[in-house]
């Protein structure tokens, strides 16, 4: 299980970025940068984390 911590961390960070970007975009906050950019980067991080998990689990099988 310890081999999967980096994948889990990437998914968690991606979810935080995505949710923060979407909430900021909806509420119209004055955060620096584009909120939708953070949402997209978060989504990319989640996909990368899931892909990393799948590749590692297949390699271990």
PDBQT receptor file of N, H, CA, C and O in Angstrom, charges set to zero:
ATOM      1  N   UNK A   1       0.821  -1.206   0.000  1.00  0.00    +0.000 N 
ATOM      2  CA  UNK A   1       0.000   0.000   0.000  1.00  0.00    +0.000 C 
ATOM      3  C   UNK A   1       0.861   1.265   0.000  1.00  0.00    +0.000 C 
ATOM      4  O   UNK A   1       0.444   2.302  -0.514  1.00  0.00    +0.000 OA
ATOM      5  N   UNK A   2       2.045   1.177   0.569  1.00  0.00    +0.000 N 
ATOM      6  H   UNK A   2       2.384   0.334   0.986  1.00  0.00    +0.000 HD
ATOM      7  CA  UNK A   2       2.872   2.373   0.684  1.00  0.00    +0.000 C 
ATOM      8  C   UNK A   2       3.307   2.908  -0.683  1.00  0.00    +0.000 C 
ATOM      9  O   UNK A   2       3.694   4.071  -0.800  1.00  0.00    +0.000 OA
ATOM     10  N   UNK A   3       3.245   2.072  -1.703  1.00  0.00    +0.000 N 
ATOM     11  H   UNK A   3       2.931   1.127  -1.608  1.00  0.00    +0.000 HD
ATOM     12  CA  UNK A   3       3.640   2.530  -3.034  1.00  0.00    +0.000 C 
ATOM     13  C   UNK A   3       2.599   3.455  -3.649  1.00  0.00    +0.000 C 
ATOM     14  O   UNK A   3       2.884   4.152  -4.623  1.00  0.00    +0.000 OA
ATOM     15  N   UNK A   4       1.403   3.464  -3.090  1.00  0.00    +0.000 N 
ATOM     16  H   UNK A   4       1.171   2.897  -2.299  1.00  0.00    +0.000 HD
ATOM     17  CA  UNK A   4       0.305   4.220  -3.681  1.00  0.00    +0.000 C 
ATOM     18  C   UNK A   4       0.081   5.573  -3.016  1.00  0.00    +0.000 C 
ATOM     19  O   UNK A   4      -0.827   6.301  -3.417  1.00  0.00    +0.000 OA
ATOM     20  N   UNK A   5       0.873   5.928  -2.022  1.00  0.00    +0.000 N 
ATOM     21  H   UNK A   5       1.611   5.336  -1.697  1.00  0.00    +0.000 HD
ATOM     22  CA  UNK A   5       0.664   7.193  -1.325  1.00  0.00    +0.000 C 
ATOM     23  C   UNK A   5       0.835   8.400  -2.250  1.00  0.00    +0.000 C 
ATOM     24  O   UNK A   5       0.093   9.375  -2.128  1.00  0.00    +0.000 OA
ATOM     25  N   UNK A   6       1.783   8.352  -3.155  1.00  0.00    +0.000 N 
ATOM     26  H   UNK A   6       2.386   7.560  -3.254  1.00  0.00    +0.000 HD
ATOM     27  CA  UNK A   6       1.990   9.494  -4.050  1.00  0.00    +0.000 C 
ATOM     28  C   UNK A   6       0.796   9.666  -4.996  1.00  0.00    +0.000 C 
ATOM     29  O   UNK A   6       0.420  10.792  -5.323  1.00  0.00    +0.000 OA
ATOM     30  N   UNK A   7       0.210   8.562  -5.427  1.00  0.00    +0.000 N 
ATOM     31  H   UNK A   7       0.516   7.648  -5.161  1.00  0.00    +0.000 HD
ATOM     32  CA  UNK A   7      -0.977   8.652  -6.282  1.00  0.00    +0.000 C 
ATOM     33  C   UNK A   7      -2.146   9.245  -5.508  1.00  0.00    +0.000 C 
ATOM     34  O   UNK A   7      -2.876  10.092  -6.022  1.00  0.00    +0.000 OA
ATOM     35  N   UNK A   8      -2.317   8.798  -4.272  1.00  0.00    +0.000 N 
ATOM     36  H   UNK A   8      -1.724   8.110  -3.854  1.00  0.00    +0.000 HD
ATOM     37  CA  UNK A   8      -3.398   9.325  -3.437  1.00  0.00    +0.000 C 
ATOM     38  C   UNK A   8      -3.190  10.808  -3.153  1.00  0.00    +0.000 C 
ATOM     39  O   UNK A   8      -4.141  11.589  -3.186  1.00  0.00    +0.000 OA
ATOM     40  N   UNK A   9      -1.947  11.198  -2.875  1.00  0.00    +0.000 N 
ATOM     41  H   UNK A   9      -1.174  10.563  -2.848  1.00  0.00    +0.000 HD
ATOM     42  CA  UNK A   9      -1.652  12.604  -2.612  1.00  0.00    +0.000 C 
ATOM     43  C   UNK A   9      -1.959  13.470  -3.834  1.00  0.00    +0.000 C 
ATOM     44  O   UNK A   9      -2.486  14.574  -3.696  1.00  0.00    +0.000 OA
ATOM     45  N   UNK A  10      -1.637  12.983  -5.004  1.00  0.00    +0.000 N 
ATOM     46  H   UNK A  10      -1.209  12.086  -5.116  1.00  0.00    +0.000 HD
ATOM     47  CA  UNK A  10      -1.911  13.728  -6.231  1.00  0.00    +0.000 C 
ATOM     48  C   UNK A  10      -3.412  13.898  -6.442  1.00  0.00    +0.000 C 
ATOM     49  O   UNK A  10      -3.863  14.961  -6.867  1.00  0.00    +0.000 OA
ATOM     50  N   UNK A  11      -4.180  12.862  -6.148  1.00  0.00    +0.000 N 
ATOM     51  H   UNK A  11      -3.814  11.998  -5.803  1.00  0.00    +0.000 HD
ATOM     52  CA  UNK A  11      -5.636  12.947  -6.275  1.00  0.00    +0.000 C 
ATOM     53  C   UNK A  11      -6.194  13.951  -5.267  1.00  0.00    +0.000 C 
ATOM     54  O   UNK A  11      -7.047  14.765  -5.621  1.00  0.00    +0.000 OA
ATOM     55  N   UNK A  12      -5.731  13.907  -4.027  1.00  0.00    +0.000 N 
ATOM     56  H   UNK A  12      -5.039  13.245  -3.739  1.00  0.00    +0.000 HD
ATOM     57  CA  UNK A  12      -6.233  14.814  -2.994  1.00  0.00    +0.000 C 
ATOM     58  C   UNK A  12      -5.905  16.265  -3.341  1.00  0.00    +0.000 C 
ATOM     59  O   UNK A  12      -6.763  17.140  -3.230  1.00  0.00    +0.000 OA
ATOM     60  N   UNK A  13      -4.675  16.518  -3.758  1.00  0.00    +0.000 N 
ATOM     61  H   UNK A  13      -3.977  15.807  -3.849  1.00  0.00    +0.000 HD
ATOM     62  CA  UNK A  13      -4.285  17.879  -4.143  1.00  0.00    +0.000 C 
ATOM     63  C   UNK A  13      -5.117  18.350  -5.333  1.00  0.00    +0.000 C 
ATOM     64  O   UNK A  13      -5.560  19.498  -5.370  1.00  0.00    +0.000 OA
ATOM     65  N   UNK A  14      -5.326  17.468  -6.301  1.00  0.00    +0.000 N 
ATOM     66  H   UNK A  14      -4.966  16.536  -6.271  1.00  0.00    +0.000 HD
ATOM     67  CA  UNK A  14      -6.130  17.829  -7.465  1.00  0.00    +0.000 C 
ATOM     68  C   UNK A  14      -7.555  18.169  -7.103  1.00  0.00    +0.000 C 
ATOM     69  O   UNK A  14      -8.125  19.116  -7.643  1.00  0.00    +0.000 OA
ATOM     70  N   UNK A  15      -8.139  17.407  -6.193  1.00  0.00    +0.000 N 
ATOM     71  H   UNK A  15      -7.676  16.638  -5.754  1.00  0.00    +0.000 HD
ATOM     72  CA  UNK A  15      -9.516  17.691  -5.761  1.00  0.00    +0.000 C 
ATOM     73  C   UNK A  15      -9.583  19.042  -5.059  1.00  0.00    +0.000 C 
ATOM     74  O   UNK A  15     -10.513  19.815  -5.289  1.00  0.00    +0.000 OA
ATOM     75  N   UNK A  16      -8.610  19.329  -4.212  1.00  0.00    +0.000 N 
ATOM     76  H   UNK A  16      -7.854  18.701  -4.026  1.00  0.00    +0.000 HD
ATOM     77  CA  UNK A  16      -8.601  20.625  -3.518  1.00  0.00    +0.000 C 
ATOM     78  C   UNK A  16      -8.484  21.765  -4.521  1.00  0.00    +0.000 C 
ATOM     79  O   UNK A  16      -9.212  22.752  -4.421  1.00  0.00    +0.000 OA
ATOM     80  N   UNK A  17      -7.577  21.641  -5.484  1.00  0.00    +0.000 N 
ATOM     81  H   UNK A  17      -6.986  20.839  -5.565  1.00  0.00    +0.000 HD
ATOM     82  CA  UNK A  17      -7.422  22.683  -6.504  1.00  0.00    +0.000 C 
ATOM     83  C   UNK A  17      -8.710  22.851  -7.309  1.00  0.00    +0.000 C 
ATOM     84  O   UNK A  17      -9.162  23.973  -7.535  1.00  0.00    +0.000 OA
ATOM     85  N   UNK A  18      -9.298  21.734  -7.742  1.00  0.00    +0.000 N 
ATOM     86  H   UNK A  18      -8.930  20.823  -7.558  1.00  0.00    +0.000 HD
ATOM     87  CA  UNK A  18     -10.486  21.808  -8.586  1.00  0.00    +0.000 C 
ATOM     88  C   UNK A  18     -11.652  22.431  -7.836  1.00  0.00    +0.000 C 
ATOM     89  O   UNK A  18     -12.333  23.312  -8.361  1.00  0.00    +0.000 OA
ATOM     90  N   UNK A  19     -11.880  21.981  -6.622  1.00  0.00    +0.000 N 
ATOM     91  H   UNK A  19     -11.327  21.265  -6.195  1.00  0.00    +0.000 HD
ATOM     92  CA  UNK A  19     -13.000  22.527  -5.839  1.00  0.00    +0.000 C 
ATOM     93  C   UNK A  19     -12.770  24.002  -5.543  1.00  0.00    +0.000 C 
ATOM     94  O   UNK A  19     -13.691  24.811  -5.656  1.00  0.00    +0.000 OA
ATOM     95  N   UNK A  20     -11.544  24.355  -5.166  1.00  0.00    +0.000 N 
ATOM     96  H   UNK A  20     -10.796  23.698  -5.074  1.00  0.00    +0.000 HD
ATOM     97  CA  UNK A  20     -11.238  25.760  -4.901  1.00  0.00    +0.000 C 
ATOM     98  C   UNK A  20     -11.430  26.631  -6.130  1.00  0.00    +0.000 C 
ATOM     99  O   UNK A  20     -11.952  27.741  -6.025  1.00  0.00    +0.000 OA
ATOM    100  N   UNK A  21     -11.020  26.150  -7.282  1.00  0.00    +0.000 N 
ATOM    101  H   UNK A  21     -10.596  25.248  -7.367  1.00  0.00    +0.000 HD
ATOM    102  CA  UNK A  21     -11.198  26.921  -8.514  1.00  0.00    +0.000 C 
ATOM    103  C   UNK A  21     -12.653  27.093  -8.886  1.00  0.00    +0.000 C 
ATOM    104  O   UNK A  21     -13.069  28.175  -9.302  1.00  0.00    +0.000 OA
ATOM    105  N   UNK A  22     -13.434  26.029  -8.739  1.00  0.00    +0.000 N 
ATOM    106  H   UNK A  22     -13.096  25.150  -8.401  1.00  0.00    +0.000 HD
ATOM    107  CA  UNK A  22     -14.857  26.111  -9.077  1.00  0.00    +0.000 C 
ATOM    108  C   UNK A  22     -15.593  27.038  -8.112  1.00  0.00    +0.000 C 
ATOM    109  O   UNK A  22     -16.409  27.858  -8.532  1.00  0.00    +0.000 OA
ATOM    110  N   UNK A  23     -15.303  26.905  -6.825  1.00  0.00    +0.000 N 
ATOM    111  H   UNK A  23     -14.640  26.239  -6.483  1.00  0.00    +0.000 HD
ATOM    112  CA  UNK A  23     -15.969  27.767  -5.835  1.00  0.00    +0.000 C 
ATOM    113  C   UNK A  23     -15.617  29.223  -6.072  1.00  0.00    +0.000 C 
ATOM    114  O   UNK A  23     -16.486  30.092  -6.005  1.00  0.00    +0.000 OA
ATOM    115  N   UNK A  24     -14.349  29.498  -6.348  1.00  0.00    +0.000 N 
ATOM    116  H   UNK A  24     -13.642  28.792  -6.401  1.00  0.00    +0.000 HD
ATOM    117  CA  UNK A  24     -13.930  30.875  -6.619  1.00  0.00    +0.000 C 
ATOM    118  C   UNK A  24     -14.582  31.403  -7.890  1.00  0.00    +0.000 C 
ATOM    119  O   UNK A  24     -14.977  32.568  -7.942  1.00  0.00    +0.000 OA
ATOM    120  N   UNK A  25     -14.700  30.565  -8.911  1.00  0.00    +0.000 N 
ATOM    121  H   UNK A  25     -14.380  29.619  -8.868  1.00  0.00    +0.000 HD
ATOM    122  CA  UNK A  25     -15.335  31.001 -10.155  1.00  0.00    +0.000 C 
ATOM    123  C   UNK A  25     -16.813  31.294  -9.933  1.00  0.00    +0.000 C 
ATOM    124  O   UNK A  25     -17.345  32.253 -10.492  1.00  0.00    +0.000 OA
ATOM    125  N   UNK A  26     -17.477  30.480  -9.127  1.00  0.00    +0.000 N 
ATOM    126  H   UNK A  26     -17.044  29.701  -8.673  1.00  0.00    +0.000 HD
ATOM    127  CA  UNK A  26     -18.911  30.676  -8.889  1.00  0.00    +0.000 C 
ATOM    128  C   UNK A  26     -19.160  31.911  -8.030  1.00  0.00    +0.000 C 
ATOM    129  O   UNK A  26     -20.065  32.696  -8.313  1.00  0.00    +0.000 OA
ATOM    130  N   UNK A  27     -18.360  32.082  -6.983  1.00  0.00    +0.000 N 
ATOM    131  H   UNK A  27     -17.625  31.444  -6.753  1.00  0.00    +0.000 HD
ATOM    132  CA  UNK A  27     -18.582  33.202  -6.071  1.00  0.00    +0.000 C 
ATOM    133  C   UNK A  27     -17.996  34.506  -6.586  1.00  0.00    +0.000 C 
ATOM    134  O   UNK A  27     -18.304  35.575  -6.058  1.00  0.00    +0.000 OA
ATOM    135  N   UNK A  28     -17.158  34.432  -7.606  1.00  0.00    +0.000 N 
ATOM    136  H   UNK A  28     -16.908  33.564  -8.035  1.00  0.00    +0.000 HD
ATOM    137  CA  UNK A  28     -16.589  35.650  -8.186  1.00  0.00    +0.000 C 
ATOM    138  C   UNK A  28     -15.538  36.284  -7.304  1.00  0.00    +0.000 C 
ATOM    139  O   UNK A  28     -15.429  37.509  -7.249  1.00  0.00    +0.000 OA
ATOM    140  N   UNK A  29     -14.764  35.469  -6.614  1.00  0.00    +0.000 N 
ATOM    141  H   UNK A  29     -14.852  34.473  -6.659  1.00  0.00    +0.000 HD
ATOM    142  CA  UNK A  29     -13.719  35.986  -5.733  1.00  0.00    +0.000 C 
ATOM    143  C   UNK A  29     -12.624  36.709  -6.502  1.00  0.00    +0.000 C 
ATOM    144  O   UNK A  29     -12.478  36.536  -7.712  1.00  0.00    +0.000 OA
ATOM    145  N   UNK A  30     -11.861  37.517  -5.784  1.00  0.00    +0.000 N 
ATOM    146  H   UNK A  30     -11.979  37.657  -4.801  1.00  0.00    +0.000 HD
ATOM    147  CA  UNK A  30     -10.784  38.302  -6.393  1.00  0.00    +0.000 C 
ATOM    148  C   UNK A  30      -9.431  37.629  -6.217  1.00  0.00    +0.000 C 
ATOM    149  O   UNK A  30      -8.438  38.300  -5.934  1.00  0.00    +0.000 OA
ATOM    150  N   UNK A  31      -9.382  36.330  -6.379  1.00  0.00    +0.000 N 
ATOM    151  H   UNK A  31     -10.188  35.786  -6.609  1.00  0.00    +0.000 HD
ATOM    152  CA  UNK A  31      -8.129  35.592  -6.253  1.00  0.00    +0.000 C 
ATOM    153  C   UNK A  31      -7.250  35.864  -7.472  1.00  0.00    +0.000 C 
ATOM    154  O   UNK A  31      -7.757  36.106  -8.566  1.00  0.00    +0.000 OA
ATOM    155  N   UNK A  32      -5.935  35.824  -7.280  1.00  0.00    +0.000 N 
ATOM    156  H   UNK A  32      -5.522  35.627  -6.391  1.00  0.00    +0.000 HD
ATOM    157  CA  UNK A  32      -5.050  36.028  -8.439  1.00  0.00    +0.000 C 
ATOM    158  C   UNK A  32      -5.117  34.842  -9.397  1.00  0.00    +0.000 C 
ATOM    159  O   UNK A  32      -5.251  33.694  -8.973  1.00  0.00    +0.000 OA
ATOM    160  N   UNK A  33      -5.025  35.125 -10.663  1.00  0.00    +0.000 N 
ATOM    161  H   UNK A  33      -4.917  36.058 -11.008  1.00  0.00    +0.000 HD
ATOM    162  CA  UNK A  33      -5.079  34.068 -11.672  1.00  0.00    +0.000 C 
ATOM    163  C   UNK A  33      -6.510  33.691 -12.011  1.00  0.00    +0.000 C 
ATOM    164  O   UNK A  33      -7.462  34.149 -11.378  1.00  0.00    +0.000 OA
ATOM    165  N   UNK A  34      -6.635  32.873 -12.993  1.00  0.00    +0.000 N 
ATOM    166  H   UNK A  34      -5.862  32.502 -13.507  1.00  0.00    +0.000 HD
ATOM    167  CA  UNK A  34      -7.951  32.443 -13.443  1.00  0.00    +0.000 C 
ATOM    168  C   UNK A  34      -8.434  31.270 -12.594  1.00  0.00    +0.000 C 
ATOM    169  O   UNK A  34      -7.742  30.256 -12.497  1.00  0.00    +0.000 OA
ATOM    170  N   UNK A  35      -9.618  31.394 -11.974  1.00  0.00    +0.000 N 
ATOM    171  H   UNK A  35     -10.180  32.217 -12.053  1.00  0.00    +0.000 HD
ATOM    172  CA  UNK A  35     -10.139  30.284 -11.166  1.00  0.00    +0.000 C 
ATOM    173  C   UNK A  35     -10.382  29.023 -11.988  1.00  0.00    +0.000 C 
ATOM    174  O   UNK A  35     -10.196  27.912 -11.491  1.00  0.00    +0.000 OA
ATOM    175  N   UNK A  36     -10.790  29.186 -13.222  1.00  0.00    +0.000 N 
ATOM    176  H   UNK A  36     -10.942  30.088 -13.626  1.00  0.00    +0.000 HD
ATOM    177  CA  UNK A  36     -11.036  28.004 -14.049  1.00  0.00    +0.000 C 
ATOM    178  C   UNK A  36      -9.731  27.306 -14.412  1.00  0.00    +0.000 C 
ATOM    179  O   UNK A  36      -9.722  26.096 -14.641  1.00  0.00    +0.000 OA
ATOM    180  N   UNK A  37      -8.635  28.048 -14.468  1.00  0.00    +0.000 N 
ATOM    181  H   UNK A  37      -8.642  29.031 -14.283  1.00  0.00    +0.000 HD
ATOM    182  CA  UNK A  37      -7.331  27.422 -14.688  1.00  0.00    +0.000 C 
ATOM    183  C   UNK A  37      -7.017  26.473 -13.531  1.00  0.00    +0.000 C 
ATOM    184  O   UNK A  37      -6.541  25.361 -13.755  1.00  0.00    +0.000 OA
ATOM    185  N   UNK A  38      -7.281  26.906 -12.293  1.00  0.00    +0.000 N 
ATOM    186  H   UNK A  38      -7.668  27.810 -12.111  1.00  0.00    +0.000 HD
ATOM    187  CA  UNK A  38      -7.052  26.039 -11.132  1.00  0.00    +0.000 C 
ATOM    188  C   UNK A  38      -7.959  24.820 -11.178  1.00  0.00    +0.000 C 
ATOM    189  O   UNK A  38      -7.540  23.721 -10.816  1.00  0.00    +0.000 OA
ATOM    190  N   UNK A  39      -9.198  25.002 -11.620  1.00  0.00    +0.000 N 
ATOM    191  H   UNK A  39      -9.539  25.895 -11.914  1.00  0.00    +0.000 HD
ATOM    192  CA  UNK A  39     -10.122  23.873 -11.723  1.00  0.00    +0.000 C 
ATOM    193  C   UNK A  39      -9.611  22.862 -12.747  1.00  0.00    +0.000 C 
ATOM    194  O   UNK A  39      -9.648  21.657 -12.502  1.00  0.00    +0.000 OA
ATOM    195  N   UNK A  40      -9.137  23.345 -13.884  1.00  0.00    +0.000 N 
ATOM    196  H   UNK A  40      -9.107  24.325 -14.084  1.00  0.00    +0.000 HD
ATOM    197  CA  UNK A  40      -8.630  22.451 -14.927  1.00  0.00    +0.000 C 
ATOM    198  C   UNK A  40      -7.346  21.764 -14.463  1.00  0.00    +0.000 C 
ATOM    199  O   UNK A  40      -7.174  20.565 -14.682  1.00  0.00    +0.000 OA
ATOM    200  N   UNK A  41      -6.448  22.509 -13.825  1.00  0.00    +0.000 N 
ATOM    201  H   UNK A  41      -6.588  23.483 -13.647  1.00  0.00    +0.000 HD
ATOM    202  CA  UNK A  41      -5.218  21.903 -13.309  1.00  0.00    +0.000 C 
ATOM    203  C   UNK A  41      -5.534  20.852 -12.248  1.00  0.00    +0.000 C 
ATOM    204  O   UNK A  41      -4.871  19.817 -12.179  1.00  0.00    +0.000 OA
ATOM    205  N   UNK A  42      -6.536  21.115 -11.432  1.00  0.00    +0.000 N 
ATOM    206  H   UNK A  42      -7.074  21.955 -11.488  1.00  0.00    +0.000 HD
ATOM    207  CA  UNK A  42      -6.952  20.134 -10.440  1.00  0.00    +0.000 C 
ATOM    208  C   UNK A  42      -7.482  18.872 -11.082  1.00  0.00    +0.000 C 
ATOM    209  O   UNK A  42      -7.169  17.764 -10.645  1.00  0.00    +0.000 OA
ATOM    210  N   UNK A  43      -8.280  19.039 -12.115  1.00  0.00    +0.000 N 
ATOM    211  H   UNK A  43      -8.534  19.939 -12.469  1.00  0.00    +0.000 HD
ATOM    212  CA  UNK A  43      -8.816  17.882 -12.837  1.00  0.00    +0.000 C 
ATOM    213  C   UNK A  43      -7.684  17.077 -13.474  1.00  0.00    +0.000 C 
ATOM    214  O   UNK A  43      -7.700  15.847 -13.444  1.00  0.00    +0.000 OA
ATOM    215  N   UNK A  44      -6.716  17.764 -14.043  1.00  0.00    +0.000 N 
ATOM    216  H   UNK A  44      -6.703  18.763 -14.068  1.00  0.00    +0.000 HD
ATOM    217  CA  UNK A  44      -5.567  17.080 -14.643  1.00  0.00    +0.000 C 
ATOM    218  C   UNK A  44      -4.787  16.312 -13.568  1.00  0.00    +0.000 C 
ATOM    219  O   UNK A  44      -4.341  15.191 -13.811  1.00  0.00    +0.000 OA
ATOM    220  N   UNK A  45      -4.624  16.906 -12.394  1.00  0.00    +0.000 N 
ATOM    221  H   UNK A  45      -4.987  17.817 -12.197  1.00  0.00    +0.000 HD
ATOM    222  CA  UNK A  45      -3.914  16.227 -11.305  1.00  0.00    +0.000 C 
ATOM    223  C   UNK A  45      -4.666  14.986 -10.842  1.00  0.00    +0.000 C 
ATOM    224  O   UNK A  45      -4.048  13.961 -10.553  1.00  0.00    +0.000 OA
ATOM    225  N   UNK A  46      -5.989  15.066 -10.770  1.00  0.00    +0.000 N 
ATOM    226  H   UNK A  46      -6.491  15.899 -11.005  1.00  0.00    +0.000 HD
ATOM    227  CA  UNK A  46      -6.784  13.895 -10.380  1.00  0.00    +0.000 C 
ATOM    228  C   UNK A  46      -6.626  12.788 -11.412  1.00  0.00    +0.000 C 
ATOM    229  O   UNK A  46      -6.413  11.630 -11.051  1.00  0.00    +0.000 OA
ATOM    230  N   UNK A  47      -6.728  13.126 -12.677  1.00  0.00    +0.000 N 
ATOM    231  H   UNK A  47      -6.901  14.066 -12.970  1.00  0.00    +0.000 HD
ATOM    232  CA  UNK A  47      -6.573  12.120 -13.739  1.00  0.00    +0.000 C 
ATOM    233  C   UNK A  47      -5.175  11.507 -13.690  1.00  0.00    +0.000 C 
ATOM    234  O   UNK A  47      -5.025  10.295 -13.848  1.00  0.00    +0.000 OA
ATOM    235  N   UNK A  48      -4.154  12.331 -13.474  1.00  0.00    +0.000 N 
ATOM    236  H   UNK A  48      -4.275  13.315 -13.346  1.00  0.00    +0.000 HD
ATOM    237  CA  UNK A  48      -2.787  11.810 -13.390  1.00  0.00    +0.000 C 
ATOM    238  C   UNK A  48      -2.618  10.895 -12.185  1.00  0.00    +0.000 C 
ATOM    239  O   UNK A  48      -1.939   9.873 -12.280  1.00  0.00    +0.000 OA
ATOM    240  N   UNK A  49      -3.219  11.241 -11.066  1.00  0.00    +0.000 N 
ATOM    241  H   UNK A  49      -3.771  12.071 -10.989  1.00  0.00    +0.000 HD
ATOM    242  CA  UNK A  49      -3.137  10.394  -9.880  1.00  0.00    +0.000 C 
ATOM    243  C   UNK A  49      -3.819   9.055 -10.084  1.00  0.00    +0.000 C 
ATOM    244  O   UNK A  49      -3.285   8.018  -9.692  1.00  0.00    +0.000 OA
ATOM    245  N   UNK A  50      -4.990   9.071 -10.691  1.00  0.00    +0.000 N 
ATOM    246  H   UNK A  50      -5.424   9.914 -11.009  1.00  0.00    +0.000 HD
ATOM    247  CA  UNK A  50      -5.712   7.819 -10.966  1.00  0.00    +0.000 C 
ATOM    248  C   UNK A  50      -4.931   6.968 -11.964  1.00  0.00    +0.000 C 
ATOM    249  O   UNK A  50      -4.818   5.755 -11.792  1.00  0.00    +0.000 OA
ATOM    250  N   UNK A  51      -4.397   7.595 -12.995  1.00  0.00    +0.000 N 
ATOM    251  H   UNK A  51      -4.489   8.581 -13.134  1.00  0.00    +0.000 HD
ATOM    252  CA  UNK A  51      -3.609   6.856 -13.982  1.00  0.00    +0.000 C 
ATOM    253  C   UNK A  51      -2.362   6.254 -13.339  1.00  0.00    +0.000 C 
ATOM    254  O   UNK A  51      -1.993   5.120 -13.644  1.00  0.00    +0.000 OA
ATOM    255  N   UNK A  52      -1.724   6.997 -12.465  1.00  0.00    +0.000 N 
ATOM    256  H   UNK A  52      -2.024   7.919 -12.218  1.00  0.00    +0.000 HD
ATOM    257  CA  UNK A  52      -0.552   6.488 -11.760  1.00  0.00    +0.000 C 
ATOM    258  C   UNK A  52      -0.914   5.281 -10.903  1.00  0.00    +0.000 C 
ATOM    259  O   UNK A  52      -0.174   4.298 -10.866  1.00  0.00    +0.000 OA
ATOM    260  N   UNK A  53      -2.036   5.352 -10.224  1.00  0.00    +0.000 N 
ATOM    261  H   UNK A  53      -2.637   6.151 -10.254  1.00  0.00    +0.000 HD
ATOM    262  CA  UNK A  53      -2.494   4.228  -9.409  1.00  0.00    +0.000 C 
ATOM    263  C   UNK A  53      -2.753   2.989 -10.268  1.00  0.00    +0.000 C 
ATOM    264  O   UNK A  53      -2.353   1.881  -9.909  1.00  0.00    +0.000 OA
ATOM    265  N   UNK A  54      -3.423   3.185 -11.403  1.00  0.00    +0.000 N 
ATOM    266  H   UNK A  54      -3.747   4.085 -11.695  1.00  0.00    +0.000 HD
ATOM    267  CA  UNK A  54      -3.745   2.061 -12.281  1.00  0.00    +0.000 C 
ATOM    268  C   UNK A  54      -2.470   1.421 -12.815  1.00  0.00    +0.000 C 
ATOM    269  O   UNK A  54      -2.353   0.196 -12.829  1.00  0.00    +0.000 OA
ATOM    270  N   UNK A  55      -1.518   2.233 -13.252  1.00  0.00    +0.000 N 
ATOM    271  H   UNK A  55      -1.613   3.228 -13.240  1.00  0.00    +0.000 HD
ATOM    272  CA  UNK A  55      -0.276   1.692 -13.788  1.00  0.00    +0.000 C 
ATOM    273  C   UNK A  55       0.487   0.917 -12.717  1.00  0.00    +0.000 C 
ATOM    274  O   UNK A  55       1.012  -0.164 -12.986  1.00  0.00    +0.000 OA
ATOM    275  N   UNK A  56       0.551   1.466 -11.504  1.00  0.00    +0.000 N 
ATOM    276  H   UNK A  56       0.125   2.344 -11.286  1.00  0.00    +0.000 HD
ATOM    277  CA  UNK A  56       1.268   0.779 -10.423  1.00  0.00    +0.000 C 
ATOM    278  C   UNK A  56       0.574  -0.510 -10.021  1.00  0.00    +0.000 C 
ATOM    279  O   UNK A  56       1.238  -1.511  -9.750  1.00  0.00    +0.000 OA
ATOM    280  N   UNK A  57      -0.746  -0.500  -9.978  1.00  0.00    +0.000 N 
ATOM    281  H   UNK A  57      -1.285   0.313 -10.199  1.00  0.00    +0.000 HD
ATOM    282  CA  UNK A  57      -1.458  -1.712  -9.572  1.00  0.00    +0.000 C 
ATOM    283  C   UNK A  57      -1.328  -2.812 -10.629  1.00  0.00    +0.000 C 
ATOM    284  O   UNK A  57      -1.251  -3.992 -10.288  1.00  0.00    +0.000 OA
ATOM    285  N   UNK A  58      -1.304  -2.435 -11.890  1.00  0.00    +0.000 N 
ATOM    286  H   UNK A  58      -1.367  -1.476 -12.167  1.00  0.00    +0.000 HD
ATOM    287  CA  UNK A  58      -1.116  -3.435 -12.953  1.00  0.00    +0.000 C 
ATOM    288  C   UNK A  58       0.303  -3.983 -12.927  1.00  0.00    +0.000 C 
ATOM    289  O   UNK A  58       0.521  -5.164 -13.197  1.00  0.00    +0.000 OA
ATOM    290  N   UNK A  59       1.254  -3.142 -12.608  1.00  0.00    +0.000 N 
ATOM    291  H   UNK A  59       1.077  -2.183 -12.389  1.00  0.00    +0.000 HD
ATOM    292  CA  UNK A  59       2.640  -3.571 -12.543  1.00  0.00    +0.000 C 
ATOM    293  C   UNK A  59       2.847  -4.541 -11.379  1.00  0.00    +0.000 C 
ATOM    294  O   UNK A  59       3.668  -5.453 -11.478  1.00  0.00    +0.000 OA
ATOM    295  N   UNK A  60       2.116  -4.357 -10.285  1.00  0.00    +0.000 N 
ATOM    296  H   UNK A  60       1.449  -3.617 -10.205  1.00  0.00    +0.000 HD
ATOM    297  CA  UNK A  60       2.238  -5.224  -9.115  1.00  0.00    +0.000 C 
ATOM    298  C   UNK A  60       1.534  -6.552  -9.298  1.00  0.00    +0.000 C 
ATOM    299  O   UNK A  60       1.850  -7.517  -8.603  1.00  0.00    +0.000 OA
ATOM    300  N   UNK A  61       0.577  -6.624 -10.226  1.00  0.00    +0.000 N 
ATOM    301  H   UNK A  61       0.320  -5.840 -10.791  1.00  0.00    +0.000 HD
ATOM    302  CA  UNK A  61      -0.209  -7.844 -10.379  1.00  0.00    +0.000 C 
ATOM    303  C   UNK A  61       0.565  -8.968 -11.040  1.00  0.00    +0.000 C 
ATOM    304  O   UNK A  61       0.026 -10.057 -11.234  1.00  0.00    +0.000 OA
TER     305      UNK A  61
